[in-house]
Amino acid sequence: MAKTISMGHHSCMKLLCRTFFALALSFGIGCGSDEPGDSSHAEAGSSGSSGSAGSSSTETPDSGDESEPIDSGLADQQNEDTTTVTDVSEDTHPVDGQVDVEPVEYTSLGTLTVDCQVPFVLDASQVTSMPYMTSHFGHLIQQYGITGIIDGQDITAFPEKMYYGAHMPAHLQPNDLLSLVQISMASVTQPTYSVRIDFRPDTAVTTGSTWNVGLEENQAVAALFKHISTNQLCLMSMGIGGKLTFQSASNTTQVEGGSFHVVGTMNMVAPEEVPDLCDMAAQLNTPCCP
């Protein structure tokens, strides 16, 4: 069944620009020989971590009904047929100021289920540093916390995996950004897929807060990337639709040391259907996947 989502085009692009900028700064782990650890460490640290996007209000960014429970098993109910998500773009009428609503349909590529428990949030500006990541190896959770089949690909069908949490430091913008990152790997030197979810503002990441997944301000911005090579990513899918709830959250405004447990589901759509997204992604060296 199609969902109706309200999204303003200009605020969407502004938010995505910030997201991809933050991505370029702090999405370095899992690429090539800089990967900390090896397959002998695959069982180390079995309880959670990951990181980027948003605004500086302290309100919980939930435009839905907070009483609605999050069912992390919804991914099991995926429809094998292609479905569409209807988005609503608003344009102000030039004469009378009325708002014209133009529905936009996105093709759903599948659903991702999230259940990630992050024990220690890392400094996002240091996740490309081998010594830093090695020293925090116990905070790189060696399991899949984000699962699902997107465009026919099971992102968990790889032997090596990790997820971790990261926070942007004060000297970089946006500095109120909390992120979750998961990396799938055929081997420790061969990353395959990465999922990134960004929460902004960090002050709204509180125990019990629920975030709608989408491209608006105060929504969780989610992206799935495919690793073309060890040092090149392409954008495979964007999240539009679904909700994520923080079952726990502590010190999430700190650059390091916070913790959180987030669960929920995300509907992932074809990125080429989002206006201007692929052009912008290409300019930032993360083109849409062919």
Residue frames relative to the residue before (quaternion, step in Angstrom):
aa qw qx qy qz dx dy dz
M 1.0000 0.0000 0.0000 0.0000 0.00 0.00 0.00
A 0.4680 -0.6916 0.4749 0.2776 3.55 -0.94 0.86
K 0.2645 -0.7422 0.5961 0.1544 3.54 -1.13 0.72
T 0.2863 -0.7345 0.5839 0.1940 3.56 -1.15 0.60
I 0.0201 -0.8021 0.5944 -0.0543 3.56 -0.70 1.15
S 0.3075 -0.7508 0.5534 0.1885 3.59 -0.86 0.91
M 0.1312 0.7902 -0.5864 0.1206 3.57 -0.74 1.04
G 0.2752 -0.7466 0.5840 0.1605 3.56 -0.82 1.00
H 0.5117 -0.6969 0.4089 0.2923 3.60 -0.69 1.08
H 0.7039 0.4753 -0.2947 0.4379 3.61 0.80 -0.93
S 0.6609 0.4811 -0.3192 0.4795 3.60 0.93 -0.80
C 0.5893 0.5731 -0.3552 0.4450 3.57 1.13 -0.66
M 0.7031 0.4639 -0.2818 0.4594 3.59 0.77 -0.99
K 0.6204 0.5403 -0.3421 0.4540 3.57 1.04 -0.74
L 0.6708 0.4953 -0.2882 0.4708 3.55 0.95 -0.90
L 0.6646 0.5028 -0.3087 0.4584 3.57 0.94 -0.84
C 0.5996 0.5536 -0.3601 0.4521 3.59 1.05 -0.68
R 0.6607 0.4944 -0.3056 0.4750 3.57 0.94 -0.88
T 0.6469 0.5386 -0.3181 0.4361 3.55 0.98 -0.88
F 0.7151 0.4429 -0.2685 0.4695 3.56 0.82 -0.96
F 0.5871 0.5472 -0.3720 0.4664 3.58 1.15 -0.53
A 0.6653 0.4853 -0.2957 0.4842 3.55 0.93 -0.89
L 0.5992 0.5674 -0.3445 0.4476 3.55 1.09 -0.73
A 0.6665 0.5097 -0.2997 0.4540 3.57 0.88 -0.95
L 0.6755 0.5103 -0.2908 0.4458 3.59 1.08 -0.72
S 0.8670 0.1786 -0.0100 0.4651 3.54 0.82 -0.99
F 0.5743 0.5690 -0.4029 0.4290 3.61 1.13 0.45
G 0.2853 0.8046 -0.4776 0.2076 3.56 0.56 1.10
I 0.5845 0.6066 -0.3894 0.3726 3.58 1.11 -0.49
G 0.7537 0.3808 -0.2767 0.4587 3.56 -1.10 0.65
C 0.6346 0.5239 -0.3414 0.4541 3.60 1.20 0.13
G 0.8701 -0.0322 0.0034 0.4918 3.54 -0.60 1.16
S 0.8175 -0.3100 0.2070 0.4391 3.54 -1.30 -0.46
D 0.5413 0.6186 -0.4117 0.3936 3.59 1.24 -0.02
E 0.4419 0.7004 -0.4574 0.3240 3.57 1.25 -0.02
P 0.3493 -0.7464 0.5167 0.2321 3.64 -0.62 1.02
G 0.7869 0.3081 -0.2271 0.4840 3.53 -1.13 0.66
D 0.1927 -0.7453 0.6163 0.1659 3.53 -1.38 -0.08
S 0.7648 -0.3899 0.2366 0.4550 3.55 -1.30 0.02
S 0.5803 0.5860 -0.3824 0.4167 3.60 1.17 -0.42
H 0.6855 0.4540 -0.2771 0.4972 3.59 1.26 -0.33
A 0.3281 0.8069 -0.4633 0.1633 3.58 1.26 0.04
E 0.7238 0.4246 -0.2582 0.4787 3.60 1.08 -0.56
A 0.4749 0.6951 -0.4405 0.3120 3.58 1.24 -0.08
G 0.8514 0.0922 -0.0823 0.5097 3.55 -1.04 0.84
S 0.0673 0.8546 -0.5100 0.0712 3.59 0.04 1.17
S 0.6996 0.4900 -0.3008 0.4243 3.59 0.96 0.65
G 0.8833 -0.3581 0.0578 0.2970 3.66 0.45 1.07
S 0.4313 0.7410 -0.4959 0.1381 3.78 -1.20 0.61
S 0.2815 0.8345 -0.4603 0.1120 4.07 -1.26 0.33
G 0.2666 -0.9278 0.2559 0.0515 4.55 -1.11 0.03
S 0.8210 0.4709 -0.2685 0.1792 4.91 -1.05 0.64
A 0.6620 0.6172 -0.3603 0.2258 4.33 -0.76 0.43
G 0.8704 0.4879 -0.0657 -0.0028 4.09 -0.84 -0.31
S 0.6829 -0.4677 0.3364 0.4491 4.20 0.01 -0.58
S 0.3915 -0.7783 0.4404 0.2167 3.60 -1.00 0.36
S 0.3209 0.7205 -0.5353 0.3023 3.55 1.01 0.79
T 0.3876 -0.7234 0.5136 0.2504 3.58 -1.12 0.49
E 0.4619 0.6799 -0.4562 0.3410 3.57 1.23 0.19
T 0.5309 -0.6025 0.4856 0.3455 3.53 -1.16 0.62
P 0.3567 -0.7855 0.4667 0.1949 3.59 -0.58 1.14
D 0.4047 0.7046 -0.4886 0.3179 3.57 0.59 1.08
S 0.1359 -0.8083 0.5694 0.0627 3.51 -0.47 1.19
G 0.6093 0.5544 -0.3528 0.4438 3.54 1.29 0.06
D 0.6694 -0.4723 0.3849 0.4251 3.52 -1.30 -0.32
E 0.3478 -0.7757 0.4850 0.2050 3.59 -0.38 1.21
S 0.6050 0.5669 -0.3651 0.4235 3.57 1.20 -0.38
E 0.5459 0.6198 -0.3962 0.4011 3.56 1.26 -0.25
P 0.3659 -0.7597 0.4871 0.2274 3.62 -0.54 1.10
I 0.3800 -0.6898 0.5651 0.2460 3.53 -1.19 0.59
D 0.1433 -0.7960 0.5860 0.0491 3.56 -0.67 1.08
S 0.2681 -0.8047 0.5091 0.1466 3.56 -0.26 1.28
G 0.6207 0.5471 -0.3574 0.4332 3.59 1.21 -0.04
L 0.3853 0.7578 -0.4650 0.2470 3.58 1.23 0.06
A 0.5801 0.6024 -0.3859 0.3895 3.58 1.11 -0.59
D 0.6012 0.5725 -0.3594 0.4262 3.57 1.17 -0.54
Q 0.6764 0.4856 -0.2848 0.4750 3.55 1.26 -0.36
Q 0.2762 0.7938 -0.5067 0.1919 3.60 1.22 0.34
N 0.3588 -0.7058 0.5737 0.2100 3.52 -1.07 0.86
E 0.4145 -0.7362 0.4746 0.2468 3.57 -0.69 1.05
D 0.6169 0.5321 -0.3542 0.4591 3.58 1.19 -0.37
T 0.5658 -0.5839 0.4541 0.3643 3.57 -1.21 0.52
T 0.0908 -0.7858 0.6109 0.0327 3.57 -0.86 0.98
T 0.3154 -0.7434 0.5507 0.2114 3.55 -1.25 0.18
V 0.2459 -0.7184 0.6290 0.1667 3.51 -1.27 0.56
T 0.2585 -0.7805 0.5510 0.1430 3.56 -0.74 1.03
D 0.1420 -0.7791 0.6084 0.0518 3.53 -0.79 1.09
V 0.2449 -0.7652 0.5770 0.1469 3.57 -1.12 0.63
S 0.1223 -0.7806 0.6108 0.0505 3.59 -0.66 1.14
E 0.2404 -0.7979 0.5418 0.1096 3.57 -0.88 0.96
D 0.0462 -0.7768 0.6280 0.0051 3.57 -0.97 0.94
T 0.4059 -0.7164 0.5116 0.2458 3.57 -0.88 0.91
H 0.4604 -0.6820 0.4982 0.2733 3.55 -0.87 0.99
P 0.4686 -0.7268 0.4211 0.2738 3.64 -0.68 1.04
V 0.7156 0.4562 -0.2632 0.4588 3.62 1.15 -0.48
D 0.8467 0.1737 -0.0619 0.4991 3.54 0.53 -1.15
G 0.5357 -0.6617 0.3973 0.3425 3.59 1.22 0.13
Q 0.4551 0.6802 -0.4634 0.3398 3.59 1.22 0.11
V 0.4275 -0.7029 0.5136 0.2437 3.54 -1.20 0.58
D 0.2153 -0.7536 0.6092 0.1205 3.55 -0.83 1.02
V 0.2219 -0.7843 0.5702 0.1026 3.57 -0.83 1.01
E 0.0570 -0.8051 0.5902 -0.0145 3.54 -0.64 1.17
P 0.3029 -0.7797 0.5177 0.1799 3.59 -0.39 1.18
V 0.0856 -0.7685 0.6330 0.0371 3.55 -1.05 0.83
E 0.2249 -0.7937 0.5541 0.1116 3.56 -0.77 1.02
Y 0.1413 -0.7675 0.6218 0.0657 3.53 -1.01 0.95
T 0.4315 -0.6904 0.5179 0.2625 3.55 -1.08 0.72
S 0.3227 -0.7441 0.5538 0.1883 3.56 -0.74 1.05
L 0.2446 -0.7812 0.5624 0.1169 3.55 -0.87 1.02
G 0.7466 -0.3104 0.2048 0.5517 3.59 1.29 -0.10
T 0.4417 -0.6836 0.5265 0.2458 3.54 -1.37 0.00
L 0.1939 -0.7499 0.6197 0.1263 3.56 -1.07 0.79
T 0.2403 -0.7474 0.6055 0.1302 3.55 -1.04 0.87
V 0.1728 -0.8061 0.5638 0.0490 3.57 -0.83 1.03
D 0.1844 0.7275 -0.6498 0.1204 3.56 -1.01 0.92
C 0.1944 0.8062 -0.5181 0.2096 3.57 0.23 1.34
Q 0.1062 -0.7787 0.6173 0.0350 3.53 -0.84 1.04
V 0.1192 -0.8205 0.5590 -0.0015 3.55 -0.35 1.32
P 0.2548 -0.8183 0.4964 0.1381 3.63 -0.44 1.14
F 0.7979 0.0692 0.0081 0.5987 3.59 1.18 -0.55
V 0.2753 -0.7730 0.5532 0.1439 3.58 -0.57 1.17
L 0.3295 -0.7705 0.5234 0.1544 3.57 -0.88 1.02
D 0.5493 -0.5648 0.5013 0.3577 3.55 -1.36 0.28
A 0.3976 -0.7646 0.4551 0.2238 3.59 -0.41 1.23
S 0.6349 0.5449 -0.3410 0.4285 3.60 1.11 -0.56
Q 0.7343 0.4177 -0.2330 0.4817 3.59 1.24 -0.24
V 0.4553 0.7188 -0.4451 0.2791 3.60 1.22 0.04
T 0.6301 0.4884 -0.3563 0.4874 3.61 1.25 -0.03
S 0.5698 0.5904 -0.3773 0.4295 3.58 1.30 0.01
M 0.4402 -0.7186 0.4828 0.2382 3.56 -0.65 1.15
P 0.6743 0.4811 -0.3229 0.4578 3.66 0.79 -0.87
Y 0.6484 0.5239 -0.3232 0.4479 3.59 0.97 -0.85
M 0.7074 0.4616 -0.2712 0.4615 3.57 0.80 -1.00
T 0.6165 0.5322 -0.3464 0.4655 3.57 1.07 -0.66
S 0.6633 0.5041 -0.3063 0.4605 3.58 0.98 -0.81
H 0.7320 0.3537 -0.2112 0.5426 3.58 1.25 -0.46
F 0.2091 0.8224 -0.5117 0.1344 3.58 1.16 0.50
G 0.6430 0.5438 -0.3209 0.4333 3.58 1.04 -0.72
H 0.6795 0.4640 -0.2814 0.4937 3.57 1.27 -0.34
L 0.5580 0.5239 -0.4023 0.5023 3.58 1.33 0.19
I 0.2482 -0.8317 0.4797 0.1283 3.55 -0.05 1.29
Q 0.2848 -0.8080 0.5036 0.1113 3.53 -0.53 1.28
Q 0.6105 0.4912 -0.4005 0.4751 3.54 0.60 1.18
Y 0.5211 -0.6141 0.4785 0.3498 3.57 -1.29 0.18
G 0.1009 -0.7873 0.6071 0.0382 3.54 -0.79 1.09
I 0.7131 0.3076 -0.2038 0.5961 3.57 1.34 -0.27
T 0.0185 0.8309 -0.5498 0.0839 3.57 -0.51 1.19
G 0.4018 0.7119 -0.5260 0.2345 3.54 -1.24 0.46
I 0.3953 -0.6778 0.5698 0.2443 3.52 -1.38 0.25
I 0.0373 -0.8067 0.5886 -0.0362 3.56 -0.61 1.18
D 0.8368 -0.0564 -0.0171 0.5443 3.56 -0.72 1.13
G 0.7395 -0.4339 0.2100 0.4698 3.56 1.00 0.90
Q 0.6672 0.4965 -0.2999 0.4673 3.61 1.26 -0.13
D 0.2973 -0.7265 0.5956 0.1708 3.56 -0.80 1.08
I 0.2958 -0.8021 0.4908 0.1682 3.59 -0.32 1.21
T 0.6594 0.4856 -0.3153 0.4796 3.60 1.27 -0.09
A 0.4971 0.6911 -0.4054 0.3330 3.60 1.26 0.11
F 0.5854 0.5518 -0.3664 0.4676 3.57 1.05 0.78
P 0.5471 -0.6893 0.3715 0.2959 3.60 -0.89 0.90
E 0.7490 0.3350 -0.2029 0.5344 3.60 1.05 -0.68
K 0.1154 0.7954 -0.5833 0.1175 3.56 -0.98 0.83
M 0.0707 0.7729 -0.6305 0.0131 3.52 -1.33 0.35
Y 0.0381 -0.7542 0.6464 0.1091 3.52 -1.33 0.26
Y 0.0172 -0.7965 0.6041 -0.0209 3.54 -1.18 0.56
G 0.3711 -0.6990 0.5626 0.2391 3.55 -1.30 0.33
A 0.0386 -0.7994 0.5995 -0.0007 3.59 -1.11 0.67
H 0.1689 -0.7716 0.6079 0.0809 3.56 -1.19 0.67
M 0.4728 -0.6760 0.4864 0.2880 3.55 -0.97 0.87
P 0.4337 -0.7074 0.4921 0.2631 3.63 -0.94 0.84
A 0.7006 -0.5113 0.3147 0.3857 3.56 -1.28 0.44
H 0.7074 0.4873 -0.2829 0.4268 3.61 0.99 -0.73
L 0.6880 0.4067 -0.2835 0.5300 3.60 1.27 0.01
Q 0.2819 -0.7556 0.5691 0.1605 3.56 -1.20 0.55
P 0.5452 -0.2367 -0.8036 0.0320 1.52 -1.92 1.61
N 0.3222 -0.7909 0.4922 0.1685 3.60 -0.77 0.99
D 0.6416 0.4756 -0.3444 0.4936 3.60 1.26 0.22
L 0.4478 0.7091 -0.4039 0.3654 3.53 1.19 0.75
L 0.1004 -0.7673 0.6328 0.0268 3.55 -0.93 1.02
S 0.0779 -0.8346 0.5454 -0.0044 3.58 -0.81 0.97
L 0.1952 -0.7220 0.6505 0.1321 3.48 -1.39 0.43
V 0.0332 -0.8053 0.5916 -0.0210 3.59 -0.81 1.01
Q 0.0322 -0.7656 0.6417 0.0320 3.56 -1.06 0.80
I 0.1193 -0.7944 0.5946 0.0343 3.56 -0.99 0.91
S 0.2004 -0.7425 0.6301 0.1071 3.56 -0.99 0.97
M 0.0382 -0.8288 0.5578 -0.0200 3.58 -0.91 0.87
A 0.4229 -0.6706 0.5489 0.2648 3.55 -1.01 0.85
S 0.7437 -0.0707 0.0364 0.6638 3.54 1.28 -0.59
V 0.6795 -0.5036 0.3215 0.4258 3.61 -1.19 0.21
T 0.7182 0.3751 -0.2530 0.5286 3.58 1.25 -0.23
Q 0.7188 0.3965 -0.2378 0.5192 3.59 1.28 0.12
P 0.1011 -0.8090 0.5784 0.0298 3.61 0.14 1.27
T 0.2414 -0.7918 0.5487 0.1173 3.57 -1.09 0.72
Y 0.8020 -0.0552 0.0713 0.5905 3.60 0.74 -1.05
S 0.0832 -0.7731 0.6265 0.0539 3.55 -1.17 0.66
V 0.1568 -0.7512 0.6342 0.0944 3.54 -1.09 0.81
R 0.0420 -0.7880 0.6141 0.0106 3.56 -0.98 0.86
I 0.0468 -0.7745 0.6308 0.0055 3.56 -0.97 0.94
D 0.1342 -0.8136 0.5648 0.0309 3.57 -0.74 1.09
F 0.1276 -0.7831 0.6077 0.0351 3.54 -0.98 0.96
R 0.1803 0.7737 -0.5892 0.1474 3.55 -0.77 1.08
P 0.5277 -0.1998 -0.8240 0.0509 1.56 -1.82 1.73
D 0.6057 -0.5828 0.4079 0.3566 3.55 -1.18 0.60
T 0.5843 0.5935 -0.3713 0.4105 3.61 1.14 -0.53
A 0.6671 0.4934 -0.2968 0.4726 3.58 1.22 -0.45
V 0.5447 0.5721 -0.4144 0.4520 3.59 1.28 -0.01
T 0.2191 0.7695 -0.5548 0.2282 3.55 -0.06 1.33
T 0.6482 -0.5065 0.3875 0.4161 3.56 -1.21 0.40
G 0.8047 0.2428 -0.2108 0.4991 3.55 -0.77 1.09
S 0.5305 0.6329 -0.4264 0.3690 3.62 1.18 -0.24
T 0.1874 -0.7750 0.5982 0.0804 3.54 -1.08 0.85
W 0.1623 -0.7962 0.5814 0.0404 3.55 -0.89 1.04
N 0.3534 -0.6786 0.5996 0.2347 3.54 -0.98 0.86
V 0.3644 -0.7162 0.5531 0.2200 3.58 -1.08 0.74
G 0.3931 0.7129 -0.5036 0.2891 3.58 -0.68 1.06
L 0.6101 -0.5889 0.4200 0.3234 3.53 -1.31 -0.30
E 0.4981 0.6448 -0.4304 0.3885 3.58 1.25 0.27
E 0.6412 -0.4554 0.4234 0.4496 3.55 -1.35 0.14
N 0.8385 0.1922 -0.1591 0.4844 3.56 -1.17 0.69
Q 0.5745 0.5087 -0.4243 0.4808 3.56 1.09 0.72
A 0.5287 -0.5962 0.4887 0.3552 3.56 -1.23 0.44
V 0.2009 -0.7827 0.5815 0.0947 3.58 -0.72 1.10
A 0.0415 -0.8275 0.5586 -0.0380 3.57 -0.55 1.21
A 0.0019 0.7950 -0.6059 0.0276 3.57 -0.99 0.84
L 0.2071 -0.7415 0.6262 0.1231 3.53 -1.17 0.74
F 0.1081 -0.8048 0.5834 0.0151 3.56 -0.78 1.10
K 0.2559 -0.7208 0.6210 0.1713 3.52 -1.22 0.64
H 0.3499 -0.7233 0.5550 0.2152 3.57 -0.97 0.85
I 0.2877 -0.7638 0.5596 0.1437 3.55 -0.46 1.24
S 0.7531 -0.0600 0.0553 0.6528 3.54 1.14 -0.78
T 0.7339 -0.4242 0.2810 0.4498 3.57 -1.25 -0.07
N 0.7963 0.2466 -0.1437 0.5333 3.59 1.16 -0.42
Q 0.6904 0.4175 -0.2891 0.5153 3.61 1.21 0.43
L 0.1365 -0.7876 0.5993 0.0428 3.55 -0.88 1.07
C 0.0863 -0.7386 0.6547 0.1358 3.53 -1.33 0.32
L 0.4861 -0.6712 0.4861 0.2772 3.55 -1.15 0.70
M 0.1973 -0.8232 0.5278 0.0694 3.57 -0.54 1.21
S 0.8107 -0.0921 0.1067 0.5683 3.59 0.97 -0.78
M 0.2178 -0.7473 0.6122 0.1389 3.55 -1.28 0.55
G 0.4499 -0.6975 0.4939 0.2590 3.55 -1.15 0.67
I 0.1412 0.7464 -0.6419 0.1047 3.56 -0.84 1.04
G 0.7709 0.2376 -0.2188 0.5490 3.55 -0.34 1.28
G 0.6562 0.4669 -0.3867 0.4492 3.55 -1.07 0.80
K 0.2538 -0.7581 0.5824 0.1473 3.56 -1.32 0.18
L 0.1535 -0.7527 0.6339 0.0897 3.54 -1.23 0.65
T 0.1168 -0.8031 0.5837 0.0267 3.57 -0.89 0.98
F 0.3367 -0.7245 0.5669 0.2010 3.56 -0.99 0.88
Q 0.2695 -0.7709 0.5586 0.1449 3.56 -0.48 1.20
S 0.7665 -0.0409 -0.0020 0.6410 3.54 1.27 -0.46
A 0.0626 0.7750 -0.6269 0.0506 3.56 -1.21 0.59
S 0.0558 0.8044 -0.5849 0.0874 3.56 -0.82 1.03
N 0.8626 0.0089 -0.0338 0.5047 3.58 -0.95 0.96
T 0.2694 0.8166 -0.4769 0.1822 3.58 1.05 0.71
T 0.5930 0.5319 -0.3905 0.4615 3.60 1.23 0.10
Q 0.5324 0.6201 -0.4080 0.4068 3.59 1.26 -0.10
V 0.5466 -0.6005 0.4654 0.3522 3.58 -1.14 0.58
E 0.7922 0.0652 -0.0199 0.6064 3.58 1.03 -0.78
G 0.7857 0.4411 -0.2563 0.3499 3.50 -1.31 0.37
G 0.5225 0.6211 -0.4354 0.3894 3.60 1.18 -0.11
S 0.1787 -0.7679 0.6011 0.1308 3.56 -1.30 0.07
F 0.0678 0.8004 -0.5947 0.0330 3.57 -1.20 0.47
H 0.1762 -0.7322 0.6468 0.1205 3.53 -1.36 0.39
V 0.0080 0.8208 -0.5675 0.0643 3.58 -0.48 1.22
V 0.0418 -0.7956 0.6042 -0.0139 3.56 -1.00 0.90
G 0.3920 0.7211 -0.5251 0.2250 3.57 -1.25 0.35
T 0.4201 -0.6783 0.5343 0.2791 3.56 -1.29 -0.37
M 0.1577 -0.7790 0.6033 0.0653 3.56 -1.20 0.62
N 0.2812 -0.7254 0.6026 0.1780 3.56 -0.91 0.92
M 0.1839 -0.8082 0.5558 0.0639 3.57 -0.73 1.09
V 0.1485 -0.8219 0.5491 0.0305 3.57 -0.81 1.05
A 0.6323 -0.5299 0.4136 0.3851 3.53 -1.35 0.29
P 0.4109 -0.7588 0.4419 0.2452 3.65 -0.51 1.11
E 0.6186 0.5691 -0.3617 0.4033 3.60 1.05 -0.62
E 0.6311 0.5340 -0.3374 0.4503 3.59 1.23 -0.25
V 0.5895 0.5380 -0.3715 0.4744 3.60 1.29 -0.16
P 0.4807 -0.7105 0.4187 0.2980 3.62 -0.50 1.13
D 0.8679 0.1117 -0.1265 0.4671 3.56 -1.00 1.00
L 0.4816 0.7105 -0.4306 0.2791 3.60 1.19 -0.29
C 0.7073 0.4679 -0.2864 0.4459 3.60 0.78 -0.96
D 0.6080 0.5414 -0.3549 0.4596 3.59 1.08 -0.65
M 0.6773 0.4876 -0.2869 0.4703 3.55 0.95 -0.93
A 0.6438 0.5274 -0.3192 0.4534 3.57 0.97 -0.87
A 0.6458 0.5254 -0.3211 0.4514 3.59 0.98 -0.82
Q 0.6401 0.5296 -0.3219 0.4542 3.59 1.02 -0.79
L 0.7290 0.3921 -0.2178 0.5171 3.58 1.17 -0.62
N 0.5601 -0.6681 0.3524 0.3403 3.56 1.27 0.55
T 0.6333 0.4251 -0.3791 0.5240 3.58 1.12 0.69
P 0.0498 -0.8511 0.5221 0.0230 3.62 0.58 1.13
C 0.5922 -0.5304 0.4482 0.4088 3.55 -1.24 0.32
C 0.5335 -0.6400 0.4475 0.3249 3.56 -1.01 0.79
P 0.5176 -0.6464 0.4558 0.3265 3.60 -1.02 0.74
